């Protein structure tokens, strides 16, 4: 593989950013555009999320390839590690 064909760190970061933006766009679809969408997101985190959190909900942010994803889990539910070995 020549130097021109090797992906650079910059290329990797661009792909991660693009994936993060795509995930955010999918989650906030139907919330409006631009400032309206940002207001909806801000209201969720400032108004609704504290009530959910007090009710036992947890927020799990993605890492690695899932960076940018956010999962909201109701009380008693835990994320499974899809890469964990069965014992």
TASUL-V696482 format. One record per helix or strand. SS is the DSSP state (H for helix, E for strand). FROM is the first residue (numbers start at 1). TO is the last residue. If there is no record, write none. Layout:
BEGIN
((SS:FROM:TO) (SS:FROM:TO))
END
This chain:
BEGIN
((H:9:27) (H:34:54) (E:58:61) (H:64:66) (E:70:73))
END
